Amino acid sequence: MVIHIVLFRPKPGLTVPEQIALEQSVTKVCQEVPSIKRFRVGRRVLHGRDYEKAMVENFPYAAVIEFDDLEGLQSYLQHPLHDDLASRFTEVLDTELIYDFKMEENKNFNVD
């Protein structure tokens, strides 16, 4: 499995129409890009741990998109609907971090 992670912070004063347009773009991508296996968005949870204080920058939201393989991710990134979604994110985000990871089913933690 390959995951595409977007940590993000919306611009202050995001309007309701901007929120709706972004949500509609996400919904359309999820419905029409066949390589997406799962698309989740969530809000950061703060619960008083020391590592929370060590964060240099706050990203209150995360999007995690799952694909079977690298080819699925690349197909998504080249899809015209991704271009629309990326444009909408650019319009409404203050900042973001984007990472891609190959995930392995393995009960033994192994860093090679």
C-alpha positions in Angstrom: 0.0 0.0 0.0 1.1 3.6 -0.7 -0.3 6.5 1.3 -0.3 10.1 0.3 -0.4 12.3 3.4 -1.3 16.0 3.4 -0.9 18.0 6.6 -2.5 21.4 6.2 -3.6 24.6 7.8 -6.4 26.6 6.1 -6.0 30.3 5.6 -7.7 32.4 8.4 -11.2 33.5 7.4 -12.0 30.6 5.1 -15.5 31.3 3.7 -18.4 28.8 3.6 -18.4 28.8 -0.2 -14.7 28.0 -0.2 -15.2 25.2 2.3 -18.1 23.8 0.2 -16.1 24.0 -3.1 -13.2 22.1 -1.4 -15.5 19.4 0.0 -17.2 19.0 -3.4 -13.8 18.7 -5.1 -12.7 16.0 -2.6 -16.0 14.1 -3.1 -15.7 14.2 -6.9 -12.1 12.9 -6.8 -13.1 10.1 -4.5 -16.0 9.1 -6.7 -14.2 9.3 -10.1 -10.5 8.4 -9.5 -10.5 4.6 -9.5 -7.0 4.1 -8.0 -8.1 5.8 -4.7 -8.8 3.0 -2.2 -9.6 5.2 0.8 -9.6 9.0 1.4 -9.8 10.2 5.0 -9.6 13.8 6.4 -9.3 14.5 10.1 -8.7 17.2 12.7 -5.6 17.1 14.9 -6.2 15.8 18.4 -4.4 17.5 21.3 -4.3 15.6 24.6 -1.4 17.0 26.6 1.6 14.8 25.5 5.1 16.2 25.5 5.6 15.6 21.8 2.8 18.1 21.0 4.8 20.9 22.6 7.8 20.0 20.5 6.0 20.6 17.2 7.6 23.6 15.4 4.5 24.3 13.3 0.8 23.4 13.9 -1.1 21.6 11.1 -4.6 21.2 12.4 -5.8 18.9 9.6 -4.6 15.8 7.8 -5.7 14.1 4.6 -4.6 10.5 4.1 -5.2 8.9 0.7 -4.5 5.2 0.2 -3.6 3.4 -3.0 -2.7 -0.2 -3.8 0.7 0.8 -5.2 2.9 3.6 -6.5 1.2 3.3 -9.9 -2.1 4.1 -8.3 -0.7 7.2 -6.6 0.9 8.3 -9.9 -2.4 7.8 -11.7 -4.2 10.0 -9.2 -1.5 12.7 -9.3 -1.8 12.8 -13.1 -5.6 12.8 -13.2 -7.3 16.1 -14.2 -9.5 16.0 -11.1 -6.3 16.0 -9.0 -5.3 19.3 -10.7 -8.7 20.8 -9.7 -8.3 19.6 -6.1 -4.7 20.8 -5.9 -5.9 24.3 -7.2 -8.6 24.4 -4.6 -6.2 23.5 -1.8 -3.7 26.2 -3.0 -6.5 28.8 -2.9 -7.6 28.0 0.7 -4.5 26.8 2.5 -2.1 28.9 4.5 0.5 26.1 4.5 0.9 22.3 3.9 3.2 19.4 4.0 2.8 16.5 1.6 4.5 13.1 2.0 4.2 9.7 0.2 5.0 6.5 2.0 5.1 2.8 1.1 3.4 0.9 3.9 4.2 -2.7 4.7 2.1 -5.1 6.7 4.7 -6.2 9.3 4.4 -6.7 13.0 8.1 -6.3 13.4 9.2 -2.7 13.3 12.1 -2.6 10.8 13.9 0.5 9.4 16.0 -0.4 6.5 
